[in-house]
Amino acid sequence: ASAGAEHALKAIENGIHVVMVTKEVDISVGPILRQKAKQAGVVYTAADGDQPSHIISLIDWSRDIGLEVLCGGKFGEKHFITDIEKRQIRYRGGKSRQLTQEETELFRPIGSGNPEMCNIIARRKDVLGESIDVRTDDLTEQGIVANATGLTVERDRFHHPVAWPTEMPSILAPSAYGGILEGRGVVEQTTYLRADNDTSMGGGVYITVHASNDYSRNVLSGKGHIMNDDGTSCLIFRPYHLCGVETPYSVLTAALRGLPTAGWTMSQTYDSFGRAKEDLSAGTEFRGAHDPKWETFLAPSVKLSASPSNEPMPYHIATGSRLNQNVSTGTTLTQSMIEPADTPLWNLRREQDR
């Protein structure tokens, strides 16, 4: 992360556009890098081929055409082929699990307005267990989306429903429309269910949207889009992201048109933080996004203090640092638990927080 921040800053200072693929940098200092790029007359953007850029552009597009974004999210990388008739769930790699009759009933599509919706979703998650855990990468990416679009985080590790795509407009809508969301404009992640011949959504992105008038809702419904029963919530999705295959589009858009593919603005509304998953001793090093010793979560952002404080520590800025004290399981990492560093990432964040 620190190397990514250093390279981005040097590029901007030398009049070179930046297409950022290091998500740990973007969630930590994305706002100031965008600001510096605009001042220098160059482009800073997240890269197409990764989910944050695609969700941001999908949200911006829907707002531009007059649709209200109720929820913006990503499909989890894992998907479950669900065969109700055979009472079976199949995973990638040839593994499968048989369902009891009671479990099978949980995986039948939920009708819009079902009063048991929340209970059914919770029980589905219990059945699938750790196979649907939210990764640090997922949280980081959705934090970027929230910071770039103004969407909010309702749960620090998401509601994260397990759902058929046909259920999503009903589930990922505010409670006023019969969904599970408390507010309007929320970032989420969904583990999706599919039958044998369904399109794979693995790695794709989606929004649920609300059209404010009957005519627009009738158009959406008439064209066959997936909606909840009363038409107040509609699913629009992009079922894929193609990683580096798509990134040249962002490079060329910046170089030839002087435009980002993921919006011009970002504010540091949310940070990614860490909770210890085991007892850790002083001297333990932070290994970054895939460190198995830490569970990450999203919460409102904090300022990086010049001196040790009990404020939570933005997780990715701590990468490469070491604990200066013992930490027990379940403890949130704070700024007093590690020594401040003189790195481009730390220094950019201090400048941003002034």
VMD Tcl script that draws the C-alpha trace (Angstrom):
set ca {
  {0.00 0.00 0.00}
  {2.78 2.42 0.86}
  {4.53 1.71 -2.46}
  {1.27 2.32 -4.33}
  {0.82 5.67 -2.59}
  {4.39 6.69 -3.35}
  {4.15 5.76 -7.04}
  {0.80 7.53 -7.44}
  {2.09 10.72 -5.81}
  {5.24 10.79 -7.94}
  {3.23 10.21 -11.11}
  {0.87 13.09 -10.30}
  {3.78 15.40 -9.46}
  {5.29 14.57 -12.85}
  {2.10 15.20 -14.81}
  {1.21 11.53 -15.37}
  {-2.33 10.13 -15.14}
  {-2.92 7.47 -12.47}
  {-5.14 4.40 -12.88}
  {-5.19 2.95 -9.36}
  {-5.46 -0.81 -8.90}
  {-4.24 -0.86 -5.28}
  {-7.50 -0.67 -3.37}
  {-5.73 -0.33 0.00}
  {-4.38 3.04 -1.18}
  {-7.72 4.24 -2.52}
  {-9.66 3.62 0.69}
  {-6.93 5.28 2.78}
  {-5.92 8.37 0.78}
  {-8.12 8.36 -2.32}
  {-9.58 11.84 -1.63}
  {-6.26 13.67 -1.45}
  {-4.82 11.87 -4.48}
  {-7.87 12.88 -6.53}
  {-7.51 16.45 -5.27}
  {-3.80 16.57 -6.15}
  {-4.48 15.10 -9.59}
  {-7.11 17.73 -10.39}
  {-4.78 20.49 -9.26}
  {-2.05 19.06 -11.51}
  {-4.39 18.75 -14.48}
  {-4.21 14.96 -14.66}
  {-6.65 12.12 -14.03}
  {-6.73 9.84 -11.00}
  {-9.25 7.00 -11.23}
  {-10.01 3.53 -9.98}
  {-9.48 0.93 -12.70}
  {-12.14 -0.71 -14.81}
  {-11.79 -4.46 -14.52}
  {-12.23 -4.20 -10.77}
  {-15.55 -3.93 -9.01}
  {-15.32 -0.49 -7.33}
  {-14.92 1.31 -10.67}
  {-17.85 -0.59 -12.18}
  {-20.17 0.02 -9.24}
  {-19.26 3.72 -9.09}
  {-19.90 4.22 -12.80}
  {-23.17 2.26 -12.60}
  {-24.34 4.45 -9.71}
  {-23.32 7.67 -11.47}
  {-25.07 6.57 -14.67}
  {-28.31 5.68 -12.89}
  {-28.37 9.01 -11.08}
  {-27.69 10.86 -14.33}
  {-30.79 9.33 -15.93}
  {-32.97 10.15 -12.92}
  {-33.10 6.87 -10.98}
  {-32.62 6.84 -7.22}
  {-30.05 4.30 -6.06}
  {-31.44 2.30 -3.15}
  {-28.47 -0.05 -2.88}
  {-25.15 -0.54 -4.68}
  {-23.24 -3.75 -4.27}
  {-21.17 -6.59 -5.56}
  {-21.88 -10.27 -5.96}
  {-19.53 -12.41 -3.92}
  {-16.94 -14.45 -5.79}
  {-18.56 -17.63 -4.47}
  {-21.84 -18.90 -5.82}
  {-23.97 -21.90 -5.01}
  {-25.77 -24.01 -7.58}
  {-28.97 -24.85 -5.78}
  {-31.09 -27.79 -6.86}
  {-34.36 -27.69 -4.96}
  {-35.65 -30.92 -6.52}
  {-32.56 -32.92 -5.55}
  {-32.24 -31.09 -2.21}
  {-28.62 -30.29 -2.97}
  {-26.20 -27.37 -3.07}
  {-23.12 -27.71 -5.29}
  {-19.95 -25.70 -4.88}
  {-17.14 -25.00 -7.29}
  {-14.57 -27.78 -7.38}
  {-17.12 -30.58 -7.46}
  {-18.06 -30.46 -3.79}
  {-21.70 -30.68 -2.75}
  {-23.90 -30.91 0.29}
  {-27.30 -32.48 0.77}
  {-30.04 -30.46 2.41}
  {-32.63 -31.65 4.82}
  {-36.24 -31.02 3.81}
  {-36.39 -28.15 6.31}
  {-33.20 -26.60 4.87}
  {-34.49 -27.05 1.33}
  {-37.55 -24.95 2.14}
  {-35.24 -22.10 3.19}
  {-33.75 -21.93 -0.29}
  {-37.00 -21.65 -2.21}
  {-37.40 -18.13 -3.64}
  {-38.90 -15.70 -1.14}
  {-41.99 -13.84 -2.26}
  {-42.02 -10.04 -2.06}
  {-43.38 -8.84 1.27}
  {-42.85 -12.16 3.04}
  {-42.86 -11.29 6.78}
  {-40.32 -14.07 7.38}
  {-37.78 -12.61 4.93}
  {-35.17 -11.57 7.51}
  {-35.48 -14.84 9.39}
  {-35.12 -16.91 6.21}
  {-32.02 -14.98 5.12}
  {-30.40 -15.42 8.54}
  {-31.11 -19.15 8.50}
  {-29.69 -19.51 4.97}
  {-26.47 -17.93 6.23}
  {-26.38 -20.33 9.16}
  {-26.70 -23.30 6.78}
  {-23.86 -22.09 4.54}
  {-21.66 -21.08 7.48}
  {-18.08 -19.95 6.90}
  {-18.32 -20.62 3.16}
  {-19.87 -17.15 2.72}
  {-17.54 -15.11 4.91}
  {-16.93 -11.49 3.83}
  {-13.29 -10.94 2.84}
  {-11.11 -7.94 3.67}
  {-10.93 -7.22 -0.07}
  {-14.72 -7.04 -0.26}
  {-14.96 -4.57 2.61}
  {-12.16 -2.42 1.22}
  {-13.76 -2.24 -2.21}
  {-17.17 -1.33 -0.85}
  {-15.61 1.29 1.40}
  {-14.18 2.90 -1.75}
  {-17.64 2.85 -3.33}
  {-19.22 4.47 -0.28}
  {-16.54 7.18 -0.17}
  {-16.89 7.92 -3.89}
  {-20.71 7.93 -4.11}
  {-22.09 9.01 -0.73}
  {-23.78 5.65 -0.13}
  {-23.87 4.55 3.51}
  {-22.78 1.47 5.45}
  {-25.55 0.06 7.67}
  {-23.63 -2.92 9.08}
  {-19.88 -2.89 9.61}
  {-19.64 -6.21 7.72}
  {-22.80 -5.73 5.64}
  {-26.24 -7.32 5.87}
  {-24.81 -9.71 3.25}
  {-27.94 -11.62 2.26}
  {-27.84 -14.98 0.50}
  {-30.32 -14.53 -2.33}
  {-31.55 -15.52 -5.74}
  {-31.17 -12.57 -8.16}
  {-34.96 -12.56 -8.56}
  {-35.26 -11.85 -4.81}
  {-32.81 -8.98 -4.71}
  {-35.16 -6.06 -5.54}
  {-37.38 -7.19 -2.67}
  {-34.55 -7.80 -0.20}
  {-32.21 -4.91 -1.05}
  {-34.80 -2.19 -0.65}
  {-35.63 0.05 2.31}
  {-38.13 -1.22 4.85}
  {-40.68 1.24 3.45}
  {-40.69 -0.92 0.28}
  {-40.64 -4.21 2.18}
  {-36.87 -4.78 2.17}
  {-34.21 -5.31 4.84}
  {-32.47 -1.92 4.53}
  {-33.06 0.71 7.19}
  {-32.30 3.63 4.87}
  {-31.95 4.57 1.23}
  {-28.62 4.48 -0.60}
  {-26.65 1.67 1.04}
  {-23.57 -0.34 0.01}
  {-23.87 -4.11 0.28}
  {-22.56 -7.48 -0.80}
  {-24.66 -10.48 -1.80}
  {-23.86 -14.16 -2.02}
  {-26.09 -15.35 -4.79}
  {-27.90 -18.58 -5.51}
  {-28.24 -19.98 -9.03}
  {-29.73 -22.97 -10.79}
  {-27.79 -25.09 -13.30}
  {-28.55 -23.00 -16.36}
  {-28.52 -19.55 -14.77}
  {-25.98 -16.90 -15.73}
  {-23.04 -16.71 -13.36}
  {-22.88 -13.44 -11.44}
  {-19.48 -14.25 -9.89}
  {-17.55 -11.02 -9.60}
  {-20.40 -8.93 -10.99}
  {-21.95 -5.77 -9.59}
  {-25.49 -4.46 -9.16}
  {-27.71 -1.64 -8.04}
  {-31.31 -1.60 -6.92}
  {-33.05 1.57 -8.01}
  {-36.33 3.41 -7.53}
  {-38.13 5.32 -10.28}
  {-40.20 8.18 -8.91}
  {-43.12 7.96 -11.36}
  {-45.47 5.29 -12.61}
  {-44.49 5.75 -16.26}
  {-40.81 4.98 -15.60}
  {-41.69 2.02 -13.39}
  {-43.94 0.65 -16.13}
  {-41.14 0.99 -18.68}
  {-38.72 -0.91 -16.46}
  {-41.28 -3.62 -15.75}
  {-42.37 -3.84 -19.38}
  {-38.82 -4.45 -20.53}
  {-38.56 -7.46 -18.24}
  {-36.30 -6.11 -15.53}
  {-36.41 -7.84 -12.16}
  {-38.60 -5.85 -9.77}
  {-40.35 -6.27 -6.47}
  {-44.10 -6.82 -6.55}
  {-45.18 -3.17 -6.43}
  {-42.43 -1.92 -8.76}
  {-40.77 0.34 -6.19}
  {-37.40 -1.45 -6.46}
  {-35.67 -2.68 -9.61}
  {-32.45 -4.67 -10.05}
  {-29.90 -3.52 -12.64}
  {-26.73 -5.56 -12.84}
  {-23.48 -6.17 -14.68}
  {-22.79 -9.88 -14.22}
  {-19.02 -9.85 -14.71}
  {-15.76 -8.02 -14.24}
  {-12.84 -8.96 -16.44}
  {-9.87 -7.86 -14.33}
  {-6.87 -6.69 -16.36}
  {-8.64 -7.32 -19.67}
  {-10.72 -4.19 -19.06}
  {-8.14 -1.94 -17.39}
  {-6.75 -0.57 -20.71}
  {-10.11 1.16 -21.18}
  {-9.46 3.24 -18.05}
  {-5.90 3.95 -19.22}
  {-7.03 5.10 -22.66}
  {-9.97 7.11 -21.29}
  {-7.60 9.01 -19.01}
  {-4.89 9.50 -21.64}
  {-7.03 10.30 -24.68}
  {-10.10 11.94 -23.17}
  {-8.78 13.29 -19.87}
  {-11.61 11.58 -17.96}
  {-11.80 9.10 -15.09}
  {-13.89 5.95 -15.42}
  {-14.87 6.10 -11.74}
  {-15.84 9.68 -11.00}
  {-13.90 12.81 -10.06}
  {-14.69 13.12 -6.36}
  {-14.28 11.22 -3.11}
  {-14.58 12.07 0.58}
  {-13.12 10.10 3.48}
  {-16.47 9.09 4.96}
  {-15.53 5.52 5.92}
  {-12.35 3.68 6.85}
  {-11.52 0.01 7.10}
  {-10.53 -1.02 10.62}
  {-9.28 -4.25 12.19}
  {-10.29 -6.58 15.04}
  {-7.89 -9.23 16.32}
  {-9.08 -12.79 15.58}
  {-6.67 -14.26 18.15}
  {-4.46 -13.15 21.03}
  {-1.44 -11.33 19.56}
  {1.86 -10.45 21.18}
  {3.89 -7.26 20.95}
  {6.10 -7.29 17.86}
  {3.51 -8.98 15.61}
  {3.72 -7.53 12.09}
  {0.70 -6.48 10.02}
  {0.71 -8.32 6.73}
  {-2.01 -6.37 4.99}
  {-5.24 -7.38 3.30}
  {-4.85 -11.14 3.65}
  {-3.54 -11.29 7.22}
  {-5.47 -14.18 8.85}
  {-4.94 -12.73 12.31}
  {-7.30 -9.80 11.71}
  {-10.95 -9.34 10.79}
  {-11.73 -6.04 9.10}
  {-14.86 -3.92 9.20}
  {-16.12 -0.56 7.90}
  {-16.96 2.35 10.17}
  {-17.03 6.17 10.00}
  {-13.58 7.57 9.29}
  {-11.19 8.98 11.87}
  {-8.28 11.40 11.70}
  {-4.77 9.99 11.90}
  {-3.27 11.50 15.04}
  {0.24 12.95 15.17}
  {0.75 11.23 18.53}
  {-0.58 7.93 19.93}
  {-4.33 7.97 20.60}
  {-7.12 5.57 21.43}
  {-8.87 6.29 18.12}
  {-9.20 3.27 15.83}
  {-6.34 2.81 13.35}
  {-7.17 2.79 9.63}
  {-6.21 -0.79 8.93}
  {-4.33 -0.57 5.64}
  {-2.12 2.29 6.79}
  {-0.77 -0.06 9.46}
  {0.54 -2.61 6.92}
  {4.20 -3.35 7.61}
  {4.06 -1.91 11.14}
  {4.35 -3.95 14.34}
  {2.28 -4.05 17.52}
  {3.93 -2.31 20.45}
  {1.82 -4.18 23.01}
  {-0.08 -7.41 23.50}
  {-3.59 -7.46 22.05}
  {-6.39 -9.84 23.04}
  {-8.93 -11.51 20.75}
  {-11.73 -9.20 19.62}
  {-9.81 -5.99 20.32}
  {-10.04 -3.21 17.75}
  {-6.66 -1.93 16.58}
  {-6.03 1.62 17.82}
  {-3.47 4.23 16.86}
  {-1.68 3.84 20.20}
  {-0.95 0.13 19.49}
  {1.59 0.83 16.75}
  {4.37 3.35 16.26}
  {3.74 6.16 13.75}
  {5.72 5.74 10.53}
  {7.38 8.11 8.08}
  {6.06 6.63 4.83}
  {4.28 8.19 1.83}
  {1.01 6.57 2.88}
  {1.15 7.86 6.45}
  {2.26 11.31 5.32}
  {-0.48 11.58 2.69}
  {-3.12 10.61 5.24}
  {-1.79 13.15 7.77}
  {-1.95 15.82 5.04}
  {-5.46 14.75 4.08}
  {-6.63 14.84 7.70}
  {-5.35 18.35 8.43}
}
mol new
graphics top color blue
foreach p $ca { graphics top sphere $p radius 0.5 }
foreach p [lrange $ca 0 end-1] q [lrange $ca 1 end] { graphics top cylinder $p $q radius 0.2 }
display resetview
